[in-house]
């Protein structure tokens, strides 16, 4: 998988364009960070020991669906 790629999340007022990067966060080596192009949203997710994606950091408020949207885009590129 690439170190970073363009991504779009579904916001309440329209699409949120940004970049997802594979990163390390707080000792977690398999984390992914979404940074909105307009700097309004930052979200870090990682899979738990069961493979379920969870938020570990980011701006508030956020939409719970963004975790699934990010995970889907990450998974597509990892295959």
C-alpha positions as CSV (number, residue, x, y, z in Angstrom):
1,X,0.0,0.0,0.0
2,X,1.1,3.6,-0.6
3,X,2.3,5.7,2.3
4,X,-0.6,8.1,1.6
5,X,-3.5,8.5,-0.8
6,X,-6.4,10.8,-1.5
7,X,-9.7,10.1,0.2
8,X,-13.2,11.5,0.5
9,X,-15.5,11.2,3.6
10,X,-19.2,12.0,3.6
11,X,-19.8,15.1,5.6
12,X,-23.1,16.6,6.7
13,X,-22.7,19.5,4.3
14,X,-21.0,17.6,1.5
15,X,-17.9,15.6,0.8
16,X,-14.8,16.2,2.9
17,X,-11.6,15.8,0.7
18,X,-8.4,14.8,2.3
19,X,-5.4,12.5,2.6
20,X,-5.1,9.2,4.5
21,X,-1.6,8.4,5.7
22,X,-0.3,5.2,7.3
23,X,1.3,6.4,10.5
24,X,2.4,5.6,14.1
25,X,0.3,7.1,16.9
26,X,1.0,6.8,20.6
27,X,3.0,3.6,20.1
28,X,0.4,2.1,17.7
29,X,2.3,1.1,14.6
30,X,-0.7,0.3,12.4
31,X,-2.6,3.6,12.5
32,X,-4.1,5.6,9.7
33,X,-4.6,9.4,9.8
34,X,-7.1,11.4,7.7
35,X,-6.4,15.1,7.3
36,X,-8.9,17.2,5.5
37,X,-7.5,19.4,2.7
38,X,-9.2,22.4,4.4
39,X,-7.8,21.5,7.8
40,X,-11.3,21.1,9.4
41,X,-11.0,17.4,10.2
42,X,-8.3,15.1,11.5
43,X,-9.1,11.5,12.4
44,X,-6.8,8.6,13.4
45,X,-8.1,5.0,13.3
46,X,-6.5,1.6,13.9
47,X,-7.8,-2.0,13.9
48,X,-8.1,-3.7,17.3
49,X,-7.0,-7.2,18.0
50,X,-10.2,-8.5,16.4
51,X,-9.8,-6.4,13.2
52,X,-12.5,-3.9,14.2
53,X,-11.6,-0.4,13.3
54,X,-11.7,2.2,16.1
55,X,-11.0,5.9,16.5
56,X,-7.9,6.6,18.6
57,X,-7.6,10.4,18.1
58,X,-9.0,13.3,16.1
59,X,-11.1,16.4,16.1
60,X,-14.5,16.5,17.7
61,X,-17.3,16.3,16.8
62,X,-17.0,13.6,14.2
63,X,-19.4,11.2,12.4
64,X,-19.1,7.5,13.5
65,X,-19.6,6.5,9.8
66,X,-16.3,8.1,9.0
67,X,-14.4,5.2,10.7
68,X,-16.1,2.7,8.4
69,X,-15.6,4.9,5.3
70,X,-11.9,5.3,6.1
71,X,-11.5,1.5,6.8
72,X,-13.2,0.7,3.5
73,X,-10.9,2.9,1.5
74,X,-7.8,1.6,3.4
75,X,-8.8,-2.0,2.9
76,X,-9.4,-1.5,-0.9
77,X,-5.8,-0.3,-1.3
78,X,-4.3,-3.0,0.9
79,X,-5.7,-5.9,-1.2
